[in-house]
Amino acid sequence: MFIGEYKHSIDNKKRLALPAKFRNDFKGGKVVVTRGLDQCLFIYPMEEWEKIAEKLGNMPIGEKATRSFVRLMLAGAIDIDLDSQGRIVVPDYLKKYAKLEKKVTVAGLFNRLEIWDEEVWDNYKIGAEKDQDKIADQLGKLGVY
């Protein structure tokens, strides 16, 4: 399970070191990176990505919003091997999508990691923290919280 928040940097060769505590969770040393939501990237272990991709691939294509979401996730995905130091190379199109510069935040979210530009993450957190009572109310109505 991925949890926590970690500050990292992308080097000049577009490499990003994944948090050391999670590297063993990426069996076979391979991850899938794709466009995420809210201007971030999602990183999945291969076995988790296969579950997600299966669900996405079976979604009905008759609705425009569904087609768009599936395209965003699947066409934007790339499988990447971790190097010996637990780093991935972030492709230019994904760096551009998430507006990643040098400083990033790696956030653990149960079955995936999210990669955020540090400043975008900090602003997102401020907004979420400010709205935490509204968010809790909505989750309460769903029986989640």
C-alpha positions as CSV (number, residue, x, y, z in Angstrom):
1,M,0.0,0.0,0.0
2,F,1.3,3.4,-1.0
3,I,0.8,6.2,1.6
4,G,2.7,9.4,2.4
5,E,4.1,12.5,0.8
6,Y,7.7,12.7,-0.4
7,K,9.7,15.6,-1.9
8,H,11.9,14.7,-4.9
9,S,13.6,16.3,-7.9
10,I,13.7,15.5,-11.6
11,D,17.3,15.7,-12.8
12,N,18.6,17.1,-16.1
13,K,18.1,13.7,-17.8
14,K,14.4,13.7,-16.8
15,R,15.0,11.0,-14.2
16,L,12.9,10.8,-11.0
17,A,13.8,8.5,-8.1
18,L,10.8,6.8,-6.6
19,P,10.7,6.7,-2.8
20,A,12.9,3.9,-1.6
21,K,10.3,2.4,0.6
22,F,8.1,1.6,-2.4
23,R,10.6,0.2,-4.8
24,N,10.0,-3.4,-3.8
25,D,6.3,-3.0,-4.5
26,F,7.1,-2.6,-8.2
27,K,7.6,-6.3,-9.0
28,G,9.8,-6.9,-12.0
29,G,11.1,-3.3,-11.8
30,K,8.5,-2.0,-14.2
31,V,5.8,0.6,-13.7
32,V,3.1,2.3,-15.8
33,V,3.0,6.0,-15.8
34,T,0.0,7.8,-17.3
35,R,-1.9,11.1,-17.2
36,G,-3.6,11.5,-14.0
37,L,-6.4,13.8,-12.8
38,D,-6.0,17.3,-11.4
39,Q,-2.8,18.0,-13.3
40,C,-0.7,15.1,-12.0
41,L,0.7,11.8,-13.2
42,F,-0.4,8.4,-11.9
43,I,2.2,5.6,-11.4
44,Y,0.9,2.0,-11.1
45,P,2.6,-1.3,-10.4
46,M,2.2,-3.4,-13.5
47,E,-0.3,-5.9,-11.8
48,E,-2.5,-3.0,-10.6
49,W,-2.3,-1.3,-14.0
50,E,-3.6,-4.5,-15.7
51,K,-6.7,-4.3,-13.5
52,I,-7.2,-0.6,-14.3
53,A,-6.6,-1.1,-18.0
54,E,-9.1,-4.1,-18.1
55,K,-11.8,-1.9,-16.6
56,L,-11.1,1.0,-18.9
57,G,-11.0,-1.3,-21.9
58,N,-14.4,-2.6,-21.1
59,M,-16.1,0.7,-20.6
60,P,-18.9,1.5,-23.1
61,I,-17.6,3.6,-26.0
62,G,-21.0,5.1,-26.8
63,E,-20.6,8.1,-24.5
64,K,-18.2,10.8,-25.5
65,A,-17.0,11.5,-21.9
66,T,-16.2,7.8,-21.5
67,R,-14.2,7.7,-24.7
68,S,-12.3,10.8,-23.8
69,F,-11.4,9.5,-20.3
70,V,-10.3,6.1,-21.7
71,R,-8.2,7.9,-24.3
72,L,-6.6,10.1,-21.7
73,M,-5.6,7.2,-19.5
74,L,-4.7,4.5,-22.0
75,A,-3.2,6.5,-24.9
76,G,-1.2,8.5,-22.3
77,A,0.2,5.5,-20.6
78,I,3.8,4.2,-20.9
79,D,5.5,1.3,-19.2
80,I,8.9,2.2,-17.8
81,D,11.6,0.1,-16.3
82,L,13.1,1.3,-13.0
83,D,16.9,1.7,-13.2
84,S,19.2,0.2,-10.6
85,Q,18.7,3.3,-8.4
86,G,14.9,3.1,-8.5
87,R,14.5,6.0,-11.0
88,I,12.2,6.4,-14.0
89,V,12.6,8.6,-17.0
90,V,9.6,10.9,-17.3
91,P,8.7,11.3,-21.0
92,D,8.4,14.9,-22.2
93,Y,4.7,14.7,-23.1
94,L,3.9,13.6,-19.5
95,K,6.2,16.3,-18.0
96,K,4.4,18.8,-20.1
97,Y,0.9,17.5,-19.2
98,A,1.6,17.7,-15.4
99,K,3.7,20.9,-15.7
100,L,6.6,19.2,-13.9
101,E,9.7,21.2,-13.4
102,K,12.6,20.3,-11.1
103,K,10.9,19.9,-7.7
104,V,8.1,17.4,-7.4
105,T,6.0,15.7,-4.7
106,V,5.4,12.0,-4.9
107,A,2.1,11.2,-3.1
108,G,1.2,7.7,-2.1
109,L,-2.5,6.9,-2.7
110,F,-3.2,3.3,-1.8
111,N,-2.8,1.5,-5.1
112,R,-0.8,4.2,-7.0
113,L,1.6,7.0,-6.7
114,E,0.9,10.5,-7.9
115,I,3.6,12.8,-9.2
116,W,2.8,16.5,-8.8
117,D,4.8,19.7,-9.5
118,E,5.7,20.8,-5.9
119,E,4.0,24.2,-6.2
120,V,0.8,22.8,-7.8
121,W,0.6,20.1,-5.0
122,D,1.1,22.7,-2.3
123,N,-1.7,24.8,-3.8
124,Y,-4.0,21.8,-4.2
125,K,-3.4,20.8,-0.6
126,I,-4.2,24.3,0.7
127,G,-7.5,24.2,-1.2
128,A,-8.4,20.7,0.0
129,E,-7.5,21.5,3.6
130,K,-9.7,24.6,3.4
131,D,-12.6,22.5,2.1
132,Q,-12.1,19.5,4.3
133,D,-15.4,20.0,6.1
134,K,-17.3,20.1,2.8
135,I,-15.4,17.0,1.6
136,A,-16.1,15.1,4.8
137,D,-19.8,16.0,4.5
138,Q,-20.0,14.6,1.0
139,L,-18.1,11.4,2.0
140,G,-20.5,11.1,5.0
141,K,-23.5,11.2,2.6
142,L,-21.9,8.4,0.6
143,G,-21.3,6.4,3.8
144,V,-17.6,6.5,3.4
145,Y,-16.7,8.7,6.4
